[in-house]
């Protein structure tokens, strides 16, 4: 039986952070000292992260987050894994914790009604309900809820413009969902702002729905932002909804095109993968910079010389420099 000594944590928290650079430094150092890897965004509006580590290290990390009063209510989606899901740690300061064109919206003030996974499951098939996927094309093409409305968007920042196409749904109960819940916080708030009156969101997103409610009626796989790329959610009635980009057969095998200048993330079946040597087209296959294909379609960035302390100015070093200069 496979040993799953590691955890993958997915979380976010809307909270006010005044000195983002100071907190970024502190957070970064904690991750290094506890062998936590992943991607963490820090903004004046809060935190957003996906990280991995040994289970005991992840327990320390969750305790570290919860020990700060600003983030005490942070909820973690915790998945077992057999190894790190990341090779590096990146802690960055950005204007928002999820890139959108909705900076004026504060989910701490107004957002859709949160539904626990079982509440979402009980409500989703009622006649006066519509299910709205607020994710991008490459995500919902791989997997989505049965009968969900999907939007033709390449980035979440395009969501507000697409809401204009949903005017006819204003008399319905609108159930929004995304991977972990963070996009729904602002998406549902924006719907309320635009005159939708009965708006809900799947609390904890697709991942929590799979963990707590069995994933029933989620068709296909869920795209995730770590080295796994795609994960199974549905343990009740699983299906495949995505098709091979090359031949059109059903396939949920996600790969990056071997041509780094293209690098599109697409569903490509194993046969087409080998026939095109990992590329998504003949043109990409013949590109002079095409990467060697090993059958996985995943290309790890070169980590030679990677220094986890890069970009980190430690407090002790600051104090030492200050004392020398004075």
Buried (B, 14 or more C-beta within 10 A) or exposed (E): EEEEEBBBBBBBBBBEBEEBEEBBBBBBBBBBEBBBBBBBBBBBBBBBBBBBBBBEBBBBBBEBBEEBEBBEEBBBBBBEBEEBBBEBBBBEBBEBBBEBBBEEBBBEEEBBBBBBBEBBBEBBEEEEBBBBBBBBBBBBBBBBBBEBBBBEBEEBBBBBEEBEEBEEBEEBBBBBBBBBBBBBBBBBBBBBBBEBEBBBBBBBBBBBBBBBBBBBBBBBBBBBBBBBBBBBBBEEEBBBBBBBBBEEEEBBBBBBBBBEEBEBBBBBBEEBBEBBBBBBBEEBBEBEEBBEBEEEBEBEEEEEEEEBEEEBEBEEEEEEEEEEEE
